[in-house]
Amino acid sequence: MNKGELVDAIAEKTQATKKEADAVLTAVIESIMEAVAAGDKVTLVGFGTFEPRQRSAREGRNPQTGKALKIPATTVPAFSAGKQFKEKVSG
């Protein structure tokens, strides 16, 4: 399912227009990204948690040359599925 299909599903379930559903979905996604980028944790009970995670520096290899290189530490976004989400997917 892509964003357009998700907007269509939201509009159908909420009896809203596709334009309204797209605006709401975009606002939700942007809000989650802004919060996680600021270092906050976003928890949607039953669905899951979005949070920033630290990746430590490590040594990697260039696949073309096999030469060792250093990969710097970074912060990456992470998602952990909630209990209800896991149960729904597992059947």
C-alpha positions as CSV (number, residue, x, y, z in Angstrom):
1,M,0.0,0.0,0.0
2,N,1.4,3.4,-0.9
3,K,0.5,6.8,0.4
4,G,-2.3,7.4,-2.2
5,E,-3.9,4.1,-1.3
6,L,-3.7,4.9,2.4
7,V,-5.3,8.2,1.8
8,D,-8.1,6.5,-0.1
9,A,-8.6,4.0,2.8
10,I,-8.7,6.8,5.4
11,A,-11.1,8.9,3.4
12,E,-13.4,5.9,3.0
13,K,-13.3,4.9,6.7
14,T,-13.8,8.5,8.0
15,Q,-16.2,9.7,5.3
16,A,-13.8,12.6,4.7
17,T,-12.7,13.9,1.3
18,K,-9.4,12.6,-0.1
19,K,-8.0,16.1,0.2
20,E,-8.8,16.3,3.9
21,A,-7.5,12.7,4.5
22,D,-4.3,13.6,2.7
23,A,-3.8,16.8,4.8
24,V,-4.3,14.9,8.0
25,L,-2.0,12.0,7.1
26,T,0.7,14.4,5.9
27,A,0.4,16.4,9.2
28,V,0.7,13.2,11.3
29,I,3.7,12.0,9.4
30,E,5.4,15.4,9.5
31,S,4.7,15.7,13.3
32,I,6.2,12.3,14.0
33,M,9.3,13.1,11.9
34,E,9.8,16.4,13.6
35,A,9.4,14.9,17.1
36,V,11.8,12.0,16.4
37,A,14.3,14.4,14.8
38,A,14.2,16.5,17.9
39,G,15.1,13.5,20.0
40,D,11.6,12.7,21.3
41,K,9.9,9.3,21.5
42,V,6.4,9.1,19.9
43,T,4.2,6.3,21.3
44,L,0.9,5.4,19.7
45,V,-0.6,2.8,22.1
46,G,-1.4,-0.4,20.3
47,F,0.3,0.7,17.1
48,G,3.9,1.2,18.1
49,T,6.7,3.6,19.1
50,F,8.9,5.8,16.9
51,E,12.2,6.9,18.5
52,P,15.7,8.0,17.6
53,R,18.4,5.4,18.2
54,Q,22.2,5.9,18.4
55,R,24.4,3.8,16.2
56,S,28.0,3.7,17.4
57,A,30.9,4.2,15.1
58,R,32.1,0.9,13.6
59,E,34.5,-0.4,11.0
60,G,33.2,-1.5,7.6
61,R,34.5,-2.6,4.3
62,N,34.3,-1.2,0.8
63,P,32.6,-4.0,-1.2
64,Q,34.4,-3.1,-4.4
65,T,37.9,-2.9,-3.0
66,G,37.7,-4.8,0.3
67,K,39.5,-1.9,2.0
68,A,38.6,-1.2,5.6
69,L,36.8,2.1,6.4
70,K,35.4,3.8,9.4
71,I,31.7,4.4,9.6
72,P,30.9,7.3,11.9
73,A,28.4,7.3,14.7
74,T,24.9,8.5,13.8
75,T,21.4,8.7,15.0
76,V,18.7,6.8,13.0
77,P,14.9,6.6,13.3
78,A,13.5,3.3,14.7
79,F,10.0,1.8,14.9
80,S,8.9,-0.8,17.4
81,A,5.5,-2.4,16.8
82,G,3.0,-2.4,19.6
83,K,1.3,-5.5,21.1
84,Q,-2.0,-5.0,19.2
85,F,-0.2,-4.5,15.9
86,K,1.9,-7.6,16.4
87,E,-1.2,-9.7,17.3
88,K,-3.1,-8.4,14.2
89,V,-0.2,-9.3,11.9
90,S,0.4,-12.7,13.4
91,G,-3.2,-13.6,13.0
